Amino acid sequence: MTHETHHILQTYFGYSSFREGQEAIINQMIEGRDVLAIMPTGAGKSLCYQIPALLLDGITLVISPLVSLMKDQVRSLNAAGIHAAYLNSSLTYNQYQKALNLAKNYQYKIIYVAPERLLTEEFLNFALHINISMVSIDEAHCISQWGQNFRPSYLRITEFIERLPGRPIICGFTATATWQVKDDIIEALKLVNPFVTVTGFDRKNLYFEVRKPKDKYKELISYLSGHPKKSGIIYCLTRKIVEEVSLKLQLDGFSVTRYHAGLSDDERRSSQDDFIYDRRPLMVATNAFGMGIDKPNVHFVIHYNMPKDLESYYQEAGRSGRDGEPAQCILMYGGKDVVTNQFFIEHNEENSELDKDTRRFILEKDRERLRKMTFYCFTNDCLRDYILRYFNEYGNHFCGNCSNCLTNFSEVDVTNESRLLIGCVKDTGQRYGINVILDTLRGSKAVRVLRYRLDKNTFYGRLSGEKDYRLRLILNHLLLNELLFLTEEEYPILKLTQASDTILTGQKTVIMKFAVPKEKEASKTKKSSLPENYKDIDEVLFEELREIRRKLAATQKVPPYIIFNDKTLRQMASAKPSNEQEMLGISGVGAVKYQRYGQLFLDAILKNKKNESNI
């Protein structure tokens, strides 16, 4: 099968080789084995089930949670010459019936469907009378109660599979899965002796940075002004913030659109199309936007607010740099972000149909995830390493491509401050939260301090000379290293741990890294926007190719990247192929796409070369 899979890869998708893990996954599926694949966003998960689908006898069902994902995938497959369809709520009744009838006659090899539709009478009648060779579950973490995006509707998948006349190959794919989520997926989907693979979570082309600006909008404007014409996503926690930020950006002259659940279907569709079709390069959105959006030329993702967990953050940040080129992931932290996320967690109604114990379990896990997300914003260690360790992947503690690794730090002994913080928590009976303890130590006259008579406490004012910000850094360091513990209640309380006494008794010292103040210097985050293998790009030719692509995309009513993505065009503008064979050597140019579009681009390249030779 190796020759056939490589032939499909080259002919339909235009790639000469597989990415890490893809070929092994594909081979296991073709042999009839269940699979669970955990691969980061942009690692090429979809190819892993699309290629086997073309080689297996029957139809492959792809279960996906979002209409946008289905549309994007089907559009890409059809452009590559592969017959695929989706069955979801975006279709009219007549369109749905037509697609279903074509599917019954095996006109499609791949059909995308939402989990909510599986057990409807009409779909079941269709599924029970055709040969379904494989069921692929995208965003498989949604089936796990340990996951950050648990959806009860995903539990219907196994019920649907069990009603089929024959058991198909079952495979699950996800970009965000801790070991608990992985085990839960295997059990919930009832995978039989599955081939389980984790290709690694590291996206080396992504740069990570946490900023704590006093004025977030001013910081945002500064960043965007330094990255003109670049496409990016700006994530906000609430609809209100999306509206405020997008309106301000418009008034300041930026080409921007917005997306959140409060907009009408038509408004969301229009905004998404403006972004995908490159009519507006900036998207301001809540987390309702992005899942299943394969736009490859997103150069940055800015989180205007801290998200609720690292799974969400890494998934959303990973929507940048899907083409493999350098991209930036910037998180702007503010204290209100924690409070807002806590409110969302405590008032989450999405799981209202679950029993009381299950709801309590999910609530506790959500609180724990928020705490670890907050630690990320305060750690002085390698940010990439922090993320990877969260997903149980251990490697180098210095990545060289995050703000912490590019900052000079000095190690400081904070044992005395730590002893006073822990001592105050103990002396006040482990009854108070972070703000009360810090106010007490700093000698605050706040109403709550006086009400609890903490101004009479022996620790009152013992750290009055310290800045609040520095004490919070130390306190977060203690929490991160389990020298203190914060409860998972609506109003979290600081508690001692088994290790707390080692500080109080002097058995242990606490050493922290603090950034060294330095003179203003050129940003170390600015990296080459081009991969090493094609730096000599003819920018004039590149823009000509982009214009050809834009006109083609407009004519065919597809996003520009469906024709060829920016990475492919840059390689054309660098290698400047002279004939069909050389064009087929460009990554992303398959035989089908060359037949449809290739000659237009080749003619432009040849004209450019001729003009050069005449100069």
N, C-alpha and C positions, 0 to 999 in steps of 0.2 A: 504493500500500500504506500510505501514511502515515495515511489515515483509519482503515483496518482495525486497524493496530497501536495507534493511540491509543484506539480503541474497546475493544480487548481489555485494554489497560492500565487503563482506567477501569472497565470492567464486571467483570472478574475480580479485579483487584488493587487497585482503589480509588484509583489515583493519577491526577492530572490532567496530569502532565508527566513526561518521562523525566529521569533523572539524567545527569550528564556522560558522554558516550560511548555510552550505551545505544542510542539510536536509530540511530546510524551503524552500529553492530555488527549490529543486527537487520536493517537494510536490506540489508547486504552478504550476510548469510546467506540472506535471502529471494531474493536475486538468484542464489544458487547458488555463492557464493564461500567458500573456506576462510578461517578466521579464527583469529588468535591474539590474545587479549585479556588484558592484564595490568592488573588492577584491584585496589585494596586491599580488605581484608576490610570488608564492610559497604557496598560500592559498588553492590551489586545485580547481581552476575554472573549469578545464576540466571535472572533475567528475560530476559537476553540470548539464552538458548537456549530458554526456555519459550514465549515469544511466537512466534518463528518456527515452533516445533514445532506450534503450533495452526493455522498457515497453510500449512505444507507438506503434500503429499499423503499421505506414508506415516508411518511410526513414527520417532520420535527416540529413539535409545539414549543414555543418559547414563552414562558410565563413571565410577564413583566408588570411592574406596578404603575407605570406611567405611560400615558398616551404619547407624550413627546418623544420618549425613548423608542417606542414602537415605530412611529412615523419616521424618525431619523434613520433607524436601522433599515427599515424597508426601502426607504428612498436610496440609501447607499447601495443596498443589494441590487435593486432594479437598475441603477446606474452602471453597476458592474456586470450586468447581463444575467443576473440570478432572479428567478421568479419567486417573489415572496409577497405576503399580505399581512394585514393586521385586522383583527376583529375586536372593535371596542366601541365605546359610546360616541366617538366622533363621527361615526358613519350614520347616514340616514338608514331607515328601514330597508329601502330598495337597494342601497349600496351594500348593506350587510348581507342581504339575501343573495345578491349577485356574487359577492366574495365567497359566501358559504357554498354556493352551487359550483363555482369554479374549483374550490378546495375539494369538494366531494369527487370531482373528476380528476383529482391529482394534478391540477394546473400549477400548484405551488409546492415547493419542497420545504419551505419554512413558513410557519404561521405564528404570528405573535398574538397573545391573548392575555387579558387581565385576569387575576385570580378570582375576582368576583363573578366572572362570566362562566367559569368552568362548570358549575352545577345547575346552570339554567337549562330548562327542558330542551330548548332549541339546540344549544351547543352540545349537550349530552347526546342527543339523537344523532348529531353529526359525528361526534367522536367515537360512538359505539359501533359505527358502521364503516370505519376506514382503518387503514393500517397505520398506527402511530408507532414509529420505530424508536423515537426518543422524545423525552420531555426534559427541557432545559429550564431551570429556575434561575432567573437573573435576580440580583439583589437578595440572595438567599438568606442573608442575615435577618431579613424581615420575619422569618419564621421562628426566630429564637427569642424567648423571653429575656435572655441575657443581653440581647442586642439593643442598640440605641434607637432602633426604628421599628420595634416590634409591631406587626400588623396581624390582628386576629384572622383576617381574610386569608392569609397565607396558610393557615391550618387546614383549609379546605382542599389544598392541593393533594394531600395523601388520600383523602376520601375520594377525590376524582380519579386518581390513578388506580385505586383499588376496584373501581367499577368498570375499568376497561377490560375487554375480553382477554387481552394478553398484556403481560407486564412489559412496558418499554424500558429502554435504558434511561436511567434517571441521573441527571447531573445538576449540581448546584454551583453557582458562581457568586462571589462576593469580593469586594475590595476591602472590607472592614470586618475582621473577625478575630477576636481574642480566642484563646484555646477553649474557653467555656462556650463561646458562640459556635465554634467549630464542632464540638461534641454534640451540642444541642441540635445543630442542623442535621447531622448524621442520624441522630435518633428520631427527630421529628419527620424527616423525609423517608425514614426507613430504608436507608441506603444499604445495599447488600455488598459486603466485602469491597467497599469503595476504594478507588485509587485516590488518595488524598495528597494534594500537593500545595505547598506554600512557596510561591516563586520569590518571595521577599517583598517587603513593603517599601524598600528604599527607592525613591525617585531622585537620582543624583542630579538631575537638571534643575530641580527646584531649590530656590534659595528661601530660607525661613528667617523671619525677623519678628520680634515683638516690640512695639512702640507704646509708650505711655504718655501721649501728648496732653498738654493742658487744654488745647483747642483742637479737637479732632478734625473739624472741617478745614481749618487752616492747614493742618498737616496733610489732609487729603488733596487740597488744591496744590500744595507744594509738590507732592508726588506726581500728580497727573500732569502738571506743567512740565515736569522733567521727563515725561514719557509721552510726548505728543503722538497722535495717530495710532497709538497702540490699543489693542483690544483687551478689555479687562472686565472683571466682575467685582462689584462692591457689595458685600453682604451686610445687611443690617438685621437687628433682632426683631424689630416690629414694623408693621405697616406704616405707622406714623413716621418713624425715622426714615423709611424708604421715601415717603412722600416729601419730607423736608429736605433730605439730601439731594434727591433728583431735581427738585424745583430750584434749589440754590445753584446746582451745577448748570442747569439750563440758563439761568439768569447770568451766570458767569461765562457763558459762551461755549460750554462743552456739549458735544453731540451725545446725548444720553437718553436712555429709555428706562422703564421701570417695570417691576413684576412682583406681585404679591397676591394672596388669595382673596383680597377684598375687591380686586378688579373684576370686571365682567369677563366672560370667556373670550369675547371678541377682543377686548383690550389686552388680555394676556397673550392671545395668539398673535396679535399685531406687534406687541412689544418683543416677543420671542423671535418673530420673523425679522424684525428690524435688526436685532442683534446677530442672529445666525447668518443673515444675508449681507452682513457688513454695512448696512445702511447707517447704523449707529454703533460705534465701537464700544461704548460704555453701557453696562447693565447694572442698575442699582436694584437689589432684590432681597427678599427674605429667603429662607432656606426652601421655600416652595419652588424655587427655580434651580435648575441645573442637573437633576438626576436624569441621565440618559441623553444629555446634550453632548454630542461628540465634537463640538467645534474645536479644531486643532490649534488655531492660532490665538488662543487666549494667553496673553503675555504676562498677566498678573491677576492675582485674586487678593483683594483687600477685604479683611474682616473689620468693618467699622465698629463692630461690637464683638466681644468674645462669645463664641457659641457655647452650647451646653455640655459638650463632651468632645473628647479627642477624636472619636470615630467620625463625628459630623465634621469637625474641623479638617481632618486629613482628607476626607472624601471631597469636601467643598474646595479646599486648597488645591487638590489634585486635578481640578478642572482646568488648571493652567498647565501650559507646557505639554499638552498631549502629543504634539508633534516631535517631542524629544529635544526641543531647543531650550536654552536657558529661560527660566521664568521665575517670577518673584511672588512669594506668599507672605503678605504683611498683615499682622494682627495688631489692631489698635485697642489696647486694654484700658478700661475705665472701671472704677469701683462699682458704679451703678449696673454694669453688665452682670455682675454676680447676683445682685438683688433681683434683677429682672428675670434671670434664668431660674432662680429659686422660686419665684412666683409662678412661672410657667410649669415647673415640676410639681409644685404643690397643688396646682389647679388644672392638671392635665385631665381632660375628659375623654381622650381618645380610647382609653382602655376601660371605659365605664361598664362595658358588658362583661368584664372579667369578674371572677369572684373576689371577695375581700382579701383573702390571703395572697392571691396572685398580684392584686393591685399593690398591696403593701410591699411585696417582694420587688416589683418593678420600681416602685417609688424609692426604695433603699438603694437600688443599683443606680438610679438616675442621680441621686444625691452624691454617691461615691464618684461617679463619672464627672460630675461638675467640680468636685474638689480636685480631682487630678487635672482637669482642664485649667483650673485656676493656678495650680502649681506650675504648669507649663509657662504661664505668663510671668512667673517670678524666678524661675531657675536661672542660674548663671552658668549652668553646664550646657553642653552642646544640645541645641534644640532638636536637631535631627535624631540624635541618640536618645533623647527623652521620648520622642514619638515612637521610635522603633522598639525601645524597651517596653513601652506600653503594650505593644503587639507581640511581646515575647521574642523579639529579634535583637540579638546582642552583637555589637561590633565595635568599631573604632569610636573612642570618646571624643575624637576631633574630626569633624567632617570638612572643615575649611570652607563651607558654603552656607553658613548661618551667621546671624548677627553676633551671637555669643562667641563663636570661634574666631570671628574677625575683630573682636574687642579685646583690648588689653585689660587684664584683671590682676589684682594683687590679693594675696591671701591675708585675711585679718582674723585675729583671735577675738571671738565674740562670746567667750565663755562667761564672762561676768554678766553681760546683758541677758544671756540665755538663762543663767542661774536665777536672776531676778524675775524674769518672765515666768519660769516654771514655779519659782517660789511663791509668786503672787497668785498663780492659779491654785496652788495647794492651800495657801493660807486663807483664801476666800472660799474654800470649801468646794472647789470645782463646780461652781454654780453659775458662772458668767461666760459670756461670749467674748470675742476678740476685742470689740470696741471698748467694753467696760474695763477689761484688764489693761489695755493700753492707756485709757484715760486715767486710770488709777496710778499707774506707774509714772505717768507724765505730770501728775499733780493737777489734773483738770478740775475746774469748778462746775463741770456739767451737772445738770439736774439729777441725772441717774446716779452719778457718783455720790452726790450729797444725800439722795434719797436712801441709798443702800448703806449710808454711813461709812463709805469706803475711804473718806478723807481721814478717818481715824485709824485706818489699817497701817500696819508697820511698813508696808511696801509703798505707801502713798508718796508720790513725788520722787522716788528713788532714781528715776531716769528722766527727770524734768529737763535735763540739758540735751536730750536726744531728740532728733527729728522723728516725727511720726512715720514718715516714709521709710526711714532706715529701720525702725523697730518692726514695721510690718514685714520688711524683707527678712529680718532675723526670725520673726515668728513663723513665716512661711517656710523658712529653712528647717525649723524645728518640726513643723508638721510633716514636711516632705521626708524627713529622716526619722519619723515616728518617735520623736522625743516628746511630742505632745500629740493629742488626738482631738479632732473636732467632731462632735456627734452629728448624726444625720437626721436632725429634727428640724421642724419649721424654723425654730430659733436655735441655731447650733451653739453648743456649749463646749468650752475647752476642758479637756480631761487629761490626767496624767497617764503615762504608759509605763510598762515595765522598765523601760530604759530611762525614764525621767530621773530616777534617784541617782543614776551614774553621774549626772550633771550636778545635782544638789550636794552630793558627797565628795565631789572633786575627783572622781575616778576617770572622768572623761572630759576632754576639752572640745570646744566647738570652733572649727575653722571655717570661715566663709570666704567666697570670692566676691570682691567688689570691683566695679569698673573703675579704672584709673582715669581721672579727668585729663583731658588732652586738648591741645589746640585744634581748632577747626581744620579738617583736612579733607581731601578729596574722598568721596564715598568709596568704600571698598566693595560695596555691593554691586557696583556697575561692572558687569561682565560683558564679554563679547556676545553679541546677539546671534552670532553665527557658529555653527559647529565647526570643529577643526578641519573636517574633510572638504569643506567648500567655502573658504573665506574670500576667494577672489571672485566675487559676484559682480556681474555687470548690472548695476542698480537701474540703469535706464532700460535695459532689456527686461529685467525683473518686473518693472512697472508696466511695460508693454504687455508682458504675459498676464499680469494681473488684470489688465483692462480687457484682454481677449476673454479671460475666464469670466469676468464680470458680465460681459455681453452674452456669453454662452449661457451662464447661469440664469440671467434674466429671461432669455428666450425659452429655456427649458423649465423655468420656474422651480429651480432647486437652489439650495445654498451653494455659494462658490466652492467650498471645500469638497462638495460632492464630485465636482469635475476633477480638480487636483487641489491638494492643500498647498499652503505656502512653502512648506519644506520641499515639496516636489518641484515647485516653480523655481525656488532658489537653486536647487541642484541643476535644473535646466539652464539657468542663467549663469551658472558656474562652469558646468561641463560643456555646454553648447554642442549637443549632439548634432551630427551631420546627416543621419539617415535613420530609418525605422529601427534597425538593430541596436543602434546606439541609444535611441529613445527608449527602447524596451529595457535598457540597462539602468534607467533612472528609477529610483525607488518610488513606487506608487503608480507607475505606468504599466498597466497590464495590457494584454493583447486586445481585450474587449474595449477598454478605454481608448487605446491607441486608434483602433478602427473608428471609434465614434468622434474623438476629439483631436487625436494626436497630430494629424497633418496640419491643422491650423497653427498649433504651437511650433511645430517644426519649421513651417514656412517663415514664421516670425523670426526664429533663431537664425535661419539661413540668410534672411534679408539683413539681419543685424551683422552677421559675419561678413557679408558682401560689402556693406557700408564701411565696415572697419578696414577692409582690405583696400578700399578706394581712397582712404584718408592719407 
